[in-house]
Amino acid sequence: MNKICELFGIEYPVIQGGMVWCSGWRLASAVSNSGGLGLIGAGSMHPDVLEEHIIKTRNATIRPFGVNVPLMYPELDKIVEIIISQKVEIVFTSAGSPKILTNRLKDAGIKVVHVVSSAVFAEKCETAGVDAIVAEGFEAGGHNGRDETTTLALIPAVRKATQLPLMAAGGIATGRAMLAAMALGADGVQIGSAFAVAAESSAHPLFKKLVCETGEGGTQLALKKLAPVRLIKNAFFEKVNEAEFRGAAAPELRELLGKGRAKKGMFEGDLENGELEIGQVASLISDVKPVAQIVTEIMAEYNSAVAEIKRGGRFSL
């Protein structure tokens, strides 16, 4: 049996990214009901809102689901208390050291997965005792690794560094990309952008529409002096790009970013002044679809590609 499916008790090794302003209870439950693992994105939720979304997810699915927790979150202790009290079984942590929460969560009987962008951090995850790893390449949307290592280079490096169950992320939105990641050593995939624009995503309809219209080269990594993030090129991005080009220091960039910039863009639909986070794979996304259709299409293409290879379509196994 597939390691990821066995670890989480799911049908397909397809994990939905716990994305800020996109990953509420509707999206998480829809992915879980479709055979993958849905994640609630705690990064854009106050503790009481997270608790509400956990309860609603549990009422909407009998299948496993989890919560993604950015370790830089200012109300981290309250978030963890809610996760434990609500008996959430799976937690994905990111944006910090896996040592911060792993022992506390595992002592509560929770499976812990940490997101990394390098083989060095994958080794630290194994030392910290996590149950699995997500290796996220440079192509990914949202906050990203500083080293700009692509998924194609990252997955084999992480696979060499650890034997823990491994999920690939970054630039994956199709069944063929899923097969490629697994050929490189991943046991499954975590998909963000394709689910960010799903019908059940809590992102604003105008943001979803813009993502579907974003072509090749329409995104770029920015704000590397703060926390690197991949953005759609809009008016806000151009201001950031101009400031970075002339060598603006972190304080100026922080002031330019301000507060609530991602909420303004992704959740409220301000396409000019908002921070619009999405992956390079946006250029392959052309329609807003229900989650069930997205998962069905990914798995059908994956199985078709496997069958094609086995019968010697492009090369033989």
C-alpha positions in Angstrom: 0.0 0.0 0.0 1.1 3.6 -0.6 3.0 5.0 2.4 1.0 8.3 2.4 -2.4 6.5 2.1 -1.4 4.2 4.9 -0.2 6.9 7.2 -3.3 9.1 6.8 -5.9 6.5 6.1 -6.9 8.0 2.7 -7.7 6.7 -0.8 -5.3 8.7 -2.9 -1.8 10.2 -2.0 -3.1 13.7 -2.8 -2.8 16.3 -0.1 -4.4 19.8 -0.3 -2.2 22.6 0.7 -3.3 24.5 3.9 -3.3 27.9 2.1 -4.2 31.2 3.8 -7.5 32.7 2.8 -8.3 29.6 0.6 -8.4 26.6 2.9 -11.5 26.7 5.0 -13.8 23.9 6.0 -15.6 23.7 2.6 -12.3 23.0 0.7 -10.8 20.7 3.3 -13.9 18.6 3.6 -14.4 18.4 -0.1 -10.8 17.1 -0.7 -11.2 14.6 2.1 -14.6 13.4 0.7 -12.9 13.0 -2.7 -10.3 10.6 -1.4 -7.4 12.9 -0.6 -6.4 14.7 2.6 -7.9 18.1 3.2 -6.2 20.7 5.3 -7.6 23.7 7.1 -5.2 26.7 6.8 -4.8 28.0 10.3 -2.5 30.8 9.1 -5.3 33.2 8.3 -7.6 32.3 11.2 -7.9 33.5 14.8 -8.2 30.6 17.3 -12.0 30.8 17.6 -12.4 30.8 13.8 -10.1 27.8 13.5 -12.2 25.9 16.1 -15.3 26.7 14.1 -13.8 25.4 10.9 -12.6 22.2 12.6 -16.1 21.5 13.9 -17.7 22.3 10.5 -15.1 20.1 8.7 -15.9 17.2 11.0 -19.6 17.6 10.4 -19.0 17.7 6.6 -16.8 14.5 6.3 -16.2 11.3 8.1 -12.8 10.9 6.5 -9.4 12.1 7.8 -8.5 15.7 7.6 -5.8 17.9 9.2 -4.7 21.5 10.0 -1.8 23.4 8.6 0.0 25.6 11.2 2.6 28.2 10.3 5.0 28.2 13.2 5.4 32.0 13.0 1.8 32.4 13.9 1.4 35.0 16.8 -1.3 33.0 18.7 0.5 29.6 18.3 -0.2 28.3 21.8 -3.9 29.0 21.6 -4.0 27.3 18.1 -2.3 24.2 19.5 -4.6 24.1 22.5 -7.6 24.1 20.2 -6.1 21.4 17.9 -5.5 19.1 20.9 -8.8 19.8 22.6 -10.7 19.2 19.3 -8.7 15.9 18.8 -7.4 16.8 15.3 -5.4 13.7 14.2 -3.1 15.3 11.6 -1.1 18.5 11.7 1.2 20.0 9.0 3.7 22.5 10.3 5.6 25.1 8.3 7.7 28.3 8.4 9.9 27.4 11.4 11.8 24.6 13.1 10.1 21.2 13.4 11.4 21.0 17.0 9.0 23.8 18.1 5.8 21.6 18.2 6.5 18.1 17.1 6.9 16.5 20.6 3.9 18.3 22.0 1.7 17.3 19.2 2.9 13.7 19.1 2.4 13.4 22.8 -1.2 14.2 22.1 -1.4 11.3 19.6 -1.2 13.6 16.5 0.6 12.7 13.3 3.0 15.5 12.4 4.2 16.5 9.0 6.7 19.4 8.4 7.2 21.4 5.2 10.8 21.9 4.0 12.6 23.5 1.1 16.0 21.7 1.4 17.5 18.3 2.2 19.3 19.9 5.2 16.0 20.7 6.8 14.6 17.3 5.9 17.3 15.8 8.0 16.4 18.1 10.9 12.8 16.9 10.5 13.9 13.3 10.9 15.9 14.2 14.0 12.8 16.0 15.4 10.7 12.9 15.0 8.1 14.0 12.5 6.0 11.3 10.8 6.4 12.6 7.2 7.8 15.5 5.2 6.6 17.8 2.4 9.4 19.0 0.2 8.3 22.2 -1.6 10.1 23.4 -4.6 10.7 27.0 -5.9 7.7 26.8 -8.3 5.2 26.8 -5.4 2.9 29.7 -4.6 2.8 31.6 -1.3 5.9 31.6 1.0 8.8 29.8 -0.5 12.4 28.7 0.2 15.2 31.2 -0.1 17.5 28.8 -2.1 15.1 28.7 -5.1 15.6 25.0 -5.5 13.1 23.6 -8.0 11.0 20.5 -7.3 12.8 18.5 -9.9 16.1 19.0 -8.0 14.7 19.0 -4.5 12.8 15.8 -4.4 15.7 13.4 -5.2 17.9 15.3 -2.8 15.4 15.0 0.1 14.7 11.4 -0.8 18.5 10.7 -0.5 18.6 12.5 2.9 15.7 10.6 4.5 13.5 7.6 4.2 10.5 9.2 5.9 7.3 9.3 3.9 7.7 12.1 1.4 5.3 14.4 -0.4 6.3 16.6 -3.2 4.9 20.1 -3.6 5.5 23.0 -6.0 4.4 23.0 -9.7 2.1 20.0 -9.3 -1.5 20.3 -10.6 -1.8 17.3 -13.0 -1.6 13.5 -12.9 1.5 13.5 -15.1 3.2 15.9 -12.7 2.2 13.7 -9.8 3.7 10.6 -11.6 6.9 12.6 -12.3 7.2 13.5 -8.6 6.8 9.9 -7.5 9.3 8.8 -10.1 11.8 11.2 -8.4 11.2 9.5 -5.0 8.0 11.1 -3.6 5.3 8.9 -2.0 2.6 11.4 -2.8 2.0 15.0 -3.6 0.7 18.2 -2.0 -1.2 20.4 -4.3 -1.9 24.1 -3.7 -2.7 26.3 -6.7 -5.2 23.9 -8.3 -7.2 23.7 -5.1 -6.8 27.5 -4.4 -9.2 28.2 -7.3 -11.5 25.3 -6.7 -15.2 26.1 -6.4 -15.0 25.2 -2.7 -12.0 27.5 -2.0 -12.8 30.5 0.2 -10.7 32.7 -2.1 -12.5 35.6 -3.7 -14.1 34.9 -7.2 -12.1 37.7 -8.8 -8.8 36.2 -7.5 -9.8 32.8 -8.9 -10.7 34.4 -12.2 -7.3 36.2 -12.4 -5.4 33.0 -11.6 -7.2 31.2 -14.5 -6.1 34.1 -16.8 -2.4 34.1 -15.6 -0.1 32.9 -18.2 3.5 31.7 -18.3 5.8 34.1 -16.5 2.9 35.8 -14.7 4.2 35.1 -11.3 7.5 35.9 -9.6 9.2 35.4 -6.2 9.4 38.6 -4.2 10.2 40.0 -0.7 13.2 37.8 -0.3 14.6 40.2 2.4 11.5 39.4 4.5 9.9 36.0 3.7 10.1 35.0 0.1 6.6 34.8 -1.5 5.5 34.0 -5.1 3.1 36.6 -6.4 1.0 37.4 -9.4 2.4 40.5 -11.1 0.0 43.2 -10.3 0.3 46.9 -9.2 1.4 45.9 -5.7 4.0 43.5 -7.0 5.4 46.2 -9.3 5.9 48.5 -6.3 7.7 45.8 -4.5 9.8 44.9 -7.5 10.8 48.6 -8.0 11.8 48.9 -4.4 13.8 45.7 -4.5 15.5 46.7 -7.7 16.9 49.8 -6.1 18.0 47.9 -3.1 15.4 48.8 -0.5 16.2 47.4 3.0 13.9 45.2 5.0 12.2 48.0 7.0 11.0 49.8 3.9 9.7 46.6 2.3 7.9 45.7 5.6 6.3 49.1 5.5 5.3 48.7 1.9 3.8 45.3 2.7 1.8 46.6 5.6 -0.8 44.4 7.3 -3.5 42.3 5.8 -2.1 42.5 2.3 -2.8 38.9 1.4 -6.4 39.1 2.8 -7.0 42.2 0.8 -6.1 40.4 -2.5 -7.0 36.8 -2.1 -10.0 37.0 0.2 -11.4 40.5 -0.5 -10.6 40.6 -4.3 -8.5 43.7 -4.5 -6.5 42.7 -7.6 -4.4 45.9 -7.8 -3.3 46.5 -4.2 -3.5 43.0 -2.8 -0.8 40.3 -2.3 -1.9 37.6 -4.8 -0.1 34.4 -3.9 -0.1 31.5 -6.4 2.3 29.0 -8.0 3.9 29.0 -11.4 1.5 26.2 -12.4 -1.3 28.8 -12.6 -0.5 29.0 -16.3 -2.0 25.5 -16.6 -5.2 26.3 -14.7 -8.0 27.7 -16.9 -11.2 26.9 -15.1 -12.8 27.0 -11.7 -13.9 23.4 -11.0 -15.4 21.5 -8.1 -12.8 19.6 -6.0 -14.3 16.2 -6.9 -13.6 16.9 -10.6 -10.1 18.1 -9.9 -9.2 15.0 -8.0 -10.9 12.7 -10.5 -9.0 14.3 -13.4 -5.6 14.1 -11.6 -6.0 10.5 -10.8 -7.3 9.6 -14.2 -4.4 11.3 -15.9 -2.0 9.7 -13.4 -3.3 6.2 -14.1 -3.4 6.9 -17.9 0.3 8.0 -17.8 1.3 4.9 -15.8 -0.5 2.7 -18.3 1.1 4.5 -21.3 4.6 3.9 -19.9 3.9 0.3 -19.1 2.9 -0.4 -22.7 5.9 1.4 -24.0 4.2 4.6 -25.2 7.3 6.8 -24.7 9.7 4.6 -22.9 9.2 1.2 -21.3 9.6 0.2 -17.6 
